[in-house]
Amino acid sequence: MVLGWLQKDVVREVLSMGYKPEIVMFDKNIDPRVLFERARERGNRYSSVESVEQLIQNIYSTFSTEYYAEYFDVWIAHKPIYLSDFLVSTGSRLYRYDGGIDQLFEKLHG
């Protein structure tokens, strides 16, 4: 299951339905300007780089906690990679190490 909207209530609902999703998010130190530009190209209406940076910080501080690491596999992207590229690079199973993923992502362990 791939969700494009990472919020606590959505994640809790997925968990209550019996799924064990893997969460992929950006590192809190990633350059928000790159993500801002990509979002604008897709038609998102972020008003500033600061709003994107705040979103990254909020998602990271929420989903990098021990609570989520206990129930989910949490991946942290250290570079501004697209989720589709991440999925292609890992095959159908996000936890598979197939040469290269360790350089871009760090898996948190609960």
Sequence and secondary structure as in RCSB ss.txt:
>XXXX:A:sequence
MVLGWLQKDVVREVLSMGYKPEIVMFDKNIDPRVLFERARERGNRYSSVESVEQLIQNIYSTFSTEYYAEYFDVW
IAHKPIYLSDFLVSTGSRLYRYDGGIDQLFEKLHG
>XXXX:A:secstr
   S   HHHHHHHHHTT   EEEEE TTS HHHHHHHHHHTT     HHHHHHHHHHHHHHHTSHHHHHHSEEE
EESS   HHHHHHHHTT TT   SSHHHHEEEE  
